[in-house]
Amino acid sequence: MAEEYNLKTGQLVSRKWREKNTLGGSGKWQVEVGEPISPLLGALESELIKESSSNPVFMRKDTLSSFQWRIRNLPYPKEVYSVSVEKEQRCCVVRTTNKKYYKKFSIPDLDRYQLPLDAAALSFTHANNTLIITYQKPKEILAAEKQLQKELKMIKAANNEDCNCKTQ
């Protein structure tokens, strides 16, 4: 796991996980929080098949008090969307009444702490073709993050100038 924090605000910028592949080597990075990694395609591949720029883009971007997901490129009005909690499957579901978009996603932080999902903590808004889904963080997670911030303040941040890394 790799996490990146903003030094001024203490806010989580990105969290990535890397698991072993079937042969035991390092696999691809799985982005949990932050901008998704765009694959670096070769020149030939990018000319043959290219993902549409109008496809919805799903990403998580947390705030200090809530988990937040943004789904870009959704042009429908707010009344079309329905965001709900499926307690049995431990996930949240985004639906549209016009059946044009459907997405299920889990909240890994709640799974790690084995906390139940609360429908009252879930809300959403729509602006600029972006659906913003907010889930208020439970007090257990807020306390754990506060403790983590105390520990992070004791660690010296790595700067590009201080690095004695060998470059190729």
C-alpha positions as CSV (number, residue, x, y, z in Angstrom):
1,M,0.0,0.0,0.0
2,A,1.1,3.5,-0.7
3,E,-0.5,6.7,0.6
4,E,0.1,10.3,-0.3
5,Y,-1.0,13.2,2.0
6,N,-1.1,16.9,1.5
7,L,1.4,18.3,3.9
8,K,-0.4,21.6,4.5
9,T,-4.0,20.2,5.1
10,G,-3.1,16.6,6.2
11,Q,-5.7,15.4,3.7
12,L,-5.3,12.0,1.9
13,V,-4.6,12.6,-1.8
14,S,-4.2,9.1,-3.0
15,R,-4.1,5.5,-1.7
16,K,-2.9,2.6,-3.9
17,W,-2.6,-1.1,-3.3
18,R,-0.3,-3.5,-5.1
19,E,-0.8,-7.2,-4.9
20,K,1.2,-10.1,-6.2
21,N,0.3,-11.5,-9.6
22,T,-0.1,-15.2,-10.4
23,L,3.7,-15.7,-10.8
24,G,4.6,-13.9,-7.6
25,G,5.8,-10.7,-9.1
26,S,4.5,-7.2,-8.5
27,G,1.0,-6.7,-10.1
28,K,-0.7,-3.5,-11.2
29,W,-1.5,-0.7,-8.9
30,Q,-5.2,-0.7,-7.7
31,V,-6.2,2.9,-7.0
32,E,-8.5,3.2,-4.0
33,V,-8.5,7.0,-3.5
34,G,-7.4,9.6,-6.0
35,E,-7.2,9.9,-9.8
36,P,-7.3,6.6,-11.7
37,I,-4.0,5.7,-13.4
38,S,-4.3,6.0,-17.1
39,P,-2.6,3.1,-18.9
40,L,0.4,4.1,-21.1
41,L,-0.5,2.7,-24.4
42,G,1.9,2.2,-27.3
43,A,1.5,4.4,-30.3
44,L,0.0,1.6,-32.4
45,E,-2.6,0.6,-29.7
46,S,-3.8,4.1,-29.2
47,E,-4.5,4.5,-32.9
48,L,-6.6,1.3,-33.1
49,I,-8.8,1.4,-30.1
50,K,-9.4,4.3,-27.8
51,E,-11.8,4.8,-24.9
52,S,-14.5,7.4,-25.5
53,S,-13.8,10.7,-23.6
54,S,-17.6,10.9,-22.9
55,N,-17.7,7.7,-20.8
56,P,-18.4,8.2,-17.1
57,V,-15.3,8.3,-14.9
58,F,-15.7,7.0,-11.4
59,M,-13.1,8.1,-8.7
60,R,-12.9,8.6,-5.0
61,K,-11.7,11.8,-3.4
62,D,-12.0,12.0,0.4
63,T,-12.4,15.0,2.6
64,L,-11.5,15.3,6.2
65,S,-15.0,14.5,7.5
66,S,-16.4,12.3,4.7
67,F,-15.7,9.7,2.0
68,Q,-16.5,11.2,-1.4
69,W,-16.9,9.7,-4.9
70,R,-17.2,11.7,-8.1
71,I,-18.7,10.3,-11.3
72,R,-17.8,12.7,-14.2
73,N,-19.6,12.8,-17.6
74,L,-23.2,12.2,-16.3
75,P,-25.3,14.8,-18.0
76,Y,-28.8,13.9,-16.5
77,P,-30.6,16.1,-14.0
78,K,-30.3,15.3,-10.2
79,E,-33.9,13.9,-10.2
80,V,-32.9,11.0,-12.4
81,Y,-30.3,9.6,-9.9
82,S,-31.0,7.3,-7.0
83,V,-28.2,6.5,-4.5
84,S,-28.9,3.7,-1.9
85,V,-27.2,1.4,0.5
86,E,-27.4,-2.4,0.2
87,K,-26.6,-3.7,3.7
88,E,-26.6,-7.4,2.8
89,Q,-24.0,-6.9,0.1
90,R,-22.1,-4.1,2.0
91,C,-22.1,-1.7,-0.9
92,C,-23.7,1.5,-2.3
93,V,-25.6,1.5,-5.5
94,V,-26.1,4.4,-8.0
95,R,-29.0,4.0,-10.4
96,T,-30.7,6.2,-13.0
97,T,-34.5,6.0,-13.6
98,N,-33.8,6.1,-17.4
99,K,-31.6,3.0,-17.0
100,K,-28.5,4.7,-18.6
101,Y,-26.2,4.2,-15.6
102,Y,-25.7,1.7,-12.9
103,K,-22.8,1.3,-10.5
104,K,-22.2,-0.7,-7.3
105,F,-19.2,0.2,-5.1
106,S,-18.0,-0.8,-1.6
107,I,-16.4,1.3,1.1
108,P,-13.2,-0.5,1.9
109,D,-12.5,1.6,5.0
110,L,-15.7,0.4,6.6
111,D,-14.9,-3.2,5.7
112,R,-11.4,-2.8,7.3
113,Y,-12.9,-1.6,10.6
114,Q,-15.9,-4.0,10.2
115,L,-18.4,-1.2,10.6
116,P,-22.0,-1.4,9.3
117,L,-23.2,0.8,6.4
118,D,-25.6,3.6,7.4
119,A,-28.1,4.9,4.9
120,A,-28.5,8.2,6.8
121,A,-24.8,9.0,6.3
122,L,-25.2,8.8,2.5
123,S,-26.1,11.9,0.4
124,F,-25.5,13.1,-3.2
125,T,-25.6,16.2,-5.4
126,H,-25.2,16.9,-9.1
127,A,-23.3,19.8,-10.7
128,N,-21.4,20.4,-13.9
129,N,-22.1,16.9,-15.3
130,T,-20.6,15.4,-12.2
131,L,-22.5,13.3,-9.6
132,I,-20.9,13.8,-6.1
133,I,-21.7,11.1,-3.6
134,T,-20.8,11.8,0.1
135,Y,-20.7,9.3,3.0
136,Q,-20.1,10.9,6.4
137,K,-17.2,9.1,8.2
138,P,-18.1,7.3,11.4
139,K,-16.6,8.5,14.7
140,E,-14.4,5.3,14.8
141,I,-12.7,6.2,11.5
142,L,-12.4,9.9,12.4
143,A,-10.6,8.9,15.7
144,A,-8.3,6.5,13.8
145,E,-7.4,9.1,11.3
146,K,-6.7,11.7,14.0
147,Q,-4.3,9.2,15.6
148,L,-2.7,8.6,12.2
149,Q,-2.2,12.4,11.7
150,K,-0.3,12.6,15.0
151,E,2.0,9.8,13.8
152,L,2.5,11.4,10.4
153,K,3.6,14.7,12.0
154,M,6.5,12.9,13.6
155,I,7.7,11.5,10.3
156,K,9.9,13.7,8.1
157,A,8.3,14.2,4.6
158,A,10.3,13.1,1.6
159,N,11.2,15.9,-0.8
160,N,12.5,15.5,-4.3
161,E,15.6,17.6,-3.4
162,D,16.6,15.4,-0.5
163,C,16.5,12.1,-2.4
164,N,19.8,10.2,-2.9
165,C,18.1,7.9,-5.4
166,K,20.1,6.6,-8.4
167,T,18.4,7.5,-11.7
168,Q,18.9,5.7,-14.9
